[in-house]
């Protein structure tokens, strides 16, 4: 009888132990990968527009005016980004326009005039500034002329860019103007320059480009100042964000919680700076929204997440400045801890990612 009881106990323990092992191996096991880090600002947060910034945006060709006073961070971040894009595009623009003027000044034939025109007009920065200068009546064009000859340069209307002029060079094309469909008045204001270009009217083109040169330089200087004015506001409002991929390759669902934690680890000293974070979901439509409540991750599902610091750089004070220094100097690692509940683990089990280098990563979009 005792042997029978002992055998039963052993069998029961083996069954329970085997069931636990099976449950352990069948649990949902997430694979979590950090793709990189970037910075972002919450678009709804309030920000202050100074009189200087308001004046700069008012004179910008490409940025909607921001009135002095309260606004949202989204407006300042957009102004900062537009200015950065323009400056990046216009890096060689003053040189290209000056070279174009030099070529036109020496030109004695259509071939050289065509070369001088093309040197400038195919530059997106130059053509955009010229277009806006015409729309704002910042350039007074020469008086119209009656041309007897057939235009040597073909320029036609095109459906590109929601309506524009298409310039047909010998082995390439470029566009001038945009959005004629939605704003026909743009075409009306730009059209008077087209005959000068079509006819390769050297004197008229040279006059226009000489008037354009100081305008281009002014816009470059203005947008550089705008970047410097926006920079401290944007930097103080930034949150650090890690892009994380969570893959559920288990046989059961798991639950993702909205709270998270970031840990920044300095290379040389090994000092650690913790920061509370939260989870945002990057959906299939490319939109990002904060995780509110819990999120079930089905077996086989892959989620793209952003884990952001709850506080901004400014709100973190000294800690924020230290994290910012590590971010700029690229001298730290970072890891992210997510709260995940899954079968076979204790409630509120924290799942860490592996460490990744902490700096601005290319290809990370929010």
Beta strands, then each sheet from edge to edge (+ up, - down):
strand 1: 30-40
strand 2: 46-49
strand 3: 69-72
strand 4: 154-158
strand 5: 164-168
strand 6: 173-176
strand 7: 239-248
strand 8: 254-266
strand 9: 272-282
strand 10: 288-290
strand 11: 295-297
strand 12: 302-309
strand 13: 332-342
strand 14: 350-352
strand 15: 356-357
sheet 1: 1+ 7- 12+ 9- 8+ 11-
sheet 2: 1+ 7- 12+ 9- 10+
sheet 3: 1+ 7- 12+ 9- 8+ 13- 14+
sheet 4: 1+ 7- 12+ 9- 8+ 13- 15+
sheet 5: 2+ 3-
sheet 6: 4+ 5- 6+
end
